[in-house]
């Protein structure tokens, strides 16, 4: 766990995942008709939050695989 936190991919994963959760929540519960009108009918916070969650998970897997490989050597 310590190597995961000190690895840049681990820090990026946690940061992106948390921002993704915030944006996803805002997109699900805080989007108004005015917001949708500004973005052409697209729930931008929702889609951006979902994308950040996916990127955060990819970074977390990459960091976990990297730390696991260094322990085996």
BAVEX-719088 format. One record per atom (N, C-alpha, C, O): residue in one letter; residue number from 1; atom name; z, x, y. Coordinates in pm, whole numbers, plus 50000, padded with zeros to 5 digits. Example, Ala and Ser with C-alpha at 12.3 -4.5 7.8 and 13.67 -1.06 7.14 Angstrom:
BEGIN
   aa     i   at      c3      c1      c2
    A     1    N   50780   51319   49431
    A     1   CA   50780   51230   49550
    A     1    C   50780   51320   49670
    A     1    O   50846   51424   49668
    S     2    N   50708   51285   49775
    S     2   CA   50714   51367   49894
    S     2    C   50787   51290   50003
    S     2    O   50804   51341   50114
This chain:
BEGIN
   aa     i   at      c3      c1      c2
    X     1    N   50000   50082   49880
    X     1   CA   50000   50000   50000
    X     1    C   50000   50087   50126
    X     1    O   49937   50052   50226
    X     2    N   50070   50200   50121
    X     2   CA   50079   50285   50239
    X     2    C   49942   50339   50278
    X     2    O   49908   50344   50396
    X     3    N   49861   50380   50178
    X     3   CA   49727   50431   50209
    X     3    C   49638   50323   50264
    X     3    O   49552   50350   50347
    X     4    N   49657   50198   50218
    X     4   CA   49578   50086   50268
    X     4    C   49602   50067   50417
    X     4    O   49507   50042   50492
    X     5    N   49725   50078   50459
    X     5   CA   49760   50055   50600
    X     5    C   49710   50170   50687
    X     5    O   49670   50147   50800
    X     6    N   49713   50292   50636
    X     6   CA   49669   50406   50716
    X     6    C   49518   50424   50715
    X     6    O   49464   50496   50799
    X     7    N   49449   50361   50621
    X     7   CA   49304   50367   50615
    X     7    C   49247   50276   50724
    X     7    O   49293   50163   50742
    X     8    N   49147   50323   50797
    X     8   CA   49088   50246   50905
    X     8    C   49031   50114   50855
    X     8    O   49034   50014   50925
    X     9    N   48977   50115   50733
    X     9   CA   48924   49991   50678
    X     9    C   49034   49888   50654
    X     9    O   49010   49768   50669
    X    10    N   49153   49934   50619
    X    10   CA   49265   49842   50599
    X    10    C   49310   49779   50729
    X    10    O   49337   49659   50735
    X    11    N   49319   49860   50833
    X    11   CA   49359   49808   50964
    X    11    C   49253   49712   51016
    X    11    O   49286   49606   51069
    X    12    N   49127   49749   51002
    X    12   CA   49018   49661   51046
    X    12    C   49017   49531   50967
    X    12    O   48991   49425   51024
    X    13    N   49043   49539   50838
    X    13   CA   49044   49420   50754
    X    13    C   49151   49321   50801
    X    13    O   49124   49202   50814
    X    14    N   49270   49371   50824
    X    14   CA   49379   49283   50867
    X    14    C   49349   49223   51005
    X    14    O   49370   49104   51027
    X    15    N   49299   49305   51096
    X    15   CA   49268   49257   51231
    X    15    C   49159   49150   51228
    X    15    O   49174   49045   51289
    X    16    N   49051   49177   51158
    X    16   CA   48941   49081   51151
    X    16    C   48984   48953   51081
    X    16    O   48946   48843   51122
    X    17    N   49062   48966   50976
    X    17   CA   49109   48848   50903
    X    17    C   49197   48760   50993
    X    17    O   49182   48638   50994
    X    18    N   49288   48822   51068
    X    18   CA   49375   48744   51156
    X    18    C   49296   48677   51269
    X    18    O   49319   48559   51299
    X    19    N   49205   48750   51330
    X    19   CA   49121   48688   51434
    X    19    C   49034   48578   51374
    X    19    O   49010   48475   51437
    X    20    N   48986   48599   51252
    X    20   CA   48908   48496   51185
    X    20    C   48989   48370   51161
    X    20    O   48939   48259   51181
    X    21    N   49114   48386   51118
    X    21   CA   49200   48270   51098
    X    21    C   49223   48195   51230
    X    21    O   49219   48072   51234
    X    22    N   49247   48270   51337
    X    22   CA   49268   48206   51468
    X    22    C   49144   48128   51512
    X    22    O   49154   48013   51555
    X    23    N   49029   48190   51502
    X    23   CA   48906   48123   51544
    X    23    C   48872   48005   51453
    X    23    O   48824   47902   51500
    X    24    N   48897   48020   51324
    X    24   CA   48871   47910   51231
    X    24    C   48960   47791   51264
    X    24    O   48914   47677   51263
    X    25    N   49086   47817   51291
    X    25   CA   49177   47710   51330
    X    25    C   49134   47644   51460
    X    25    O   49138   47521   51473
    X    26    N   49094   47725   51556
    X    26   CA   49046   47670   51683
    X    26    C   48919   47588   51662
    X    26    O   48902   47483   51724
    X    27    N   48833   47635   51574
    X    27   CA   48710   47561   51546
    X    27    C   48735   47430   51474
    X    27    O   48666   47332   51499
    X    28    N   48833   47429   51385
    X    28   CA   48863   47307   51310
    X    28    C   48941   47205   51393
    X    28    O   48913   47085   51386
    X    29    N   49037   47251   51470
    X    29   CA   49129   47159   51536
    X    29    C   49119   47155   51687
    X    29    O   49179   47067   51750
    X    30    N   49046   47246   51749
    X    30   CA   49046   47253   51894
    X    30    C   48910   47236   51959
    X    30    O   48899   47250   52081
    X    31    N   48807   47207   51881
    X    31   CA   48674   47193   51938
    X    31    C   48657   47054   52000
    X    31    O   48684   46952   51935
    X    32    N   48614   47052   52124
    X    32   CA   48591   46926   52194
    X    32    C   48441   46899   52205
    X    32    O   48359   46986   52176
    X    33    N   48408   46779   52247
    X    33   CA   48268   46744   52269
    X    33    C   48207   46830   52381
    X    33    O   48088   46863   52378
    X    34    N   48290   46867   52478
    X    34   CA   48243   46953   52587
    X    34    C   48207   47092   52533
    X    34    O   48107   47150   52574
    X    35    N   48289   47145   52440
    X    35   CA   48259   47275   52380
    X    35    C   48128   47269   52301
    X    35    O   48046   47360   52308
    X    36    N   48110   47161   52227
    X    36   CA   47987   47146   52149
    X    36    C   47865   47134   52239
    X    36    O   47758   47184   52206
    X    37    N   47881   47068   52352
    X    37   CA   47769   47055   52446
    X    37    C   47731   47191   52505
    X    37    O   47613   47218   52528
    X    38    N   47830   47276   52528
    X    38   CA   47802   47408   52585
    X    38    C   47727   47498   52487
    X    38    O   47649   47584   52528
    X    39    N   47749   47477   52357
    X    39   CA   47690   47565   52256
    X    39    C   47573   47500   52182
    X    39    O   47528   47552   52080
    X    40    N   47524   47389   52234
    X    40   CA   47409   47326   52170
    X    40    C   47443   47254   52041
    X    40    O   47358   47243   51953
    X    41    N   47565   47206   52029
    X    41   CA   47606   47130   51911
    X    41    C   47658   47215   51796
    X    41    O   47685   47162   51688
    X    42    N   47672   47343   51817
    X    42   CA   47720   47432   51711
    X    42    C   47868   47462   51734
    X    42    O   47907   47498   51845
    X    43    N   47948   47446   51631
    X    43   CA   48091   47479   51640
    X    43    C   48104   47631   51629
    X    43    O   48128   47685   51521
    X    44    N   48087   47699   51741
    X    44   CA   48080   47845   51742
    X    44    C   48207   47912   51694
    X    44    O   48201   48010   51620
    X    45    N   48323   47861   51734
    X    45   CA   48450   47920   51689
    X    45    C   48465   47908   51538
    X    45    O   48514   48000   51472
    X    46    N   48422   47795   51484
    X    46   CA   48432   47774   51339
    X    46    C   48348   47875   51262
    X    46    O   48396   47938   51168
    X    47    N   48223   47891   51302
    X    47   CA   48133   47982   51230
    X    47    C   48169   48128   51252
    X    47    O   48158   48209   51160
    X    48    N   48211   48162   51372
    X    48   CA   48253   48299   51398
    X    48    C   48380   48332   51321
    X    48    O   48393   48442   51266
    X    49    N   48473   48239   51315
    X    49   CA   48596   48258   51237
    X    49    C   48566   48277   51089
    X    49    O   48625   48363   51024
    X    50    N   48475   48196   51036
    X    50   CA   48439   48209   50894
    X    50    C   48374   48344   50867
    X    50    O   48403   48408   50765
    X    51    N   48287   48388   50957
    X    51   CA   48222   48518   50940
    X    51    C   48324   48631   50945
    X    51    O   48316   48726   50867
    X    52    N   48420   48623   51037
    X    52   CA   48522   48727   51046
    X    52    C   48611   48729   50922
    X    52    O   48654   48837   50879
    X    53    N   48640   48613   50865
    X    53   CA   48717   48610   50741
    X    53    C   48643   48682   50628
    X    53    O   48703   48760   50553
    X    54    N   48514   48657   50618
    X    54   CA   48434   48723   50513
    X    54    C   48429   48873   50536
    X    54    O   48448   48951   50442
    X    55    N   48405   48916   50659
    X    55   CA   48399   49060   50689
    X    55    C   48536   49124   50664
    X    55    O   48543   49235   50610
    X    56    N   48644   49057   50702
    X    56   CA   48778   49108   50676
    X    56    C   48804   49126   50526
    X    56    O   48864   49225   50485
    X    57    N   48760   49030   50446
    X    57   CA   48777   49041   50301
    X    57    C   48695   49155   50243
    X    57    O   48741   49226   50153
    X    58    N   48573   49172   50293
    X    58   CA   48489   49283   50246
    X    58    C   48555   49417   50280
    X    58    O   48558   49507   50196
    X    59    N   48607   49430   50400
    X    59   CA   48676   49553   50439
    X    59    C   48801   49575   50353
    X    59    O   48830   49688   50315
    X    60    N   48873   49468   50323
    X    60   CA   48994   49481   50240
    X    60    C   48958   49529   50100
    X    60    O   49028   49613   50043
    X    61    N   48851   49476   50045
    X    61   CA   48808   49520   49911
    X    61    C   48765   49666   49916
    X    61    O   48798   49744   49826
    X    62    N   48692   49704   50020
    X    62   CA   48648   49844   50033
    X    62    C   48768   49937   50047
    X    62    O   48770   50045   49988
    X    63    N   48867   49896   50125
    X    63   CA   48986   49981   50143
    X    63    C   49066   49989   50014
    X    63    O   49117   50096   49979
    X    64    N   49078   49879   49943
    X    64   CA   49153   49879   49817
    X    64    C   49084   49965   49712
    X    64    O   49150   50039   49638
    X    65    N   48952   49957   49705
    X    65   CA   48878   50039   49608
    X    65    C   48889   50187   49644
    X    65    O   48898   50272   49556
    X    66    N   48889   50217   49773
    X    66   CA   48899   50355   49817
    X    66    C   49035   50416   49784
    X    66    O   49044   50531   49740
    X    67    N   49141   50338   49804
    X    67   CA   49274   50391   49776
    X    67    C   49299   50399   49626
    X    67    O   49369   50489   49580
    X    68    N   49242   50307   49549
    X    68   CA   49258   50311   49404
    X    68    C   49189   50434   49346
    X    68    O   49241   50500   49256
    X    69    N   49068   50466   49399
    X    69   CA   48994   50582   49350
    X    69    C   49065   50712   49382
    X    69    O   49059   50806   49302
    X    70    N   49132   50721   49496
    X    70   CA   49200   50844   49533
    X    70    C   49328   50865   49451
    X    70    O   49372   50979   49432
    X    71    N   49386   50756   49401
    X    71   CA   49507   50769   49317
    X    71    C   49474   50821   49178
    X    71    O   49555   50890   49117
    X    72    N   49355   50790   49128
    X    72   CA   49319   50830   48993
    X    72    C   49287   50978   48983
    X    72    O   49292   51035   48874
    X    73    N   49255   51042   49093
    X    73   CA   49217   51183   49088
    X    73    C   49337   51273   49079
    X    73    O   49322   51395   49075
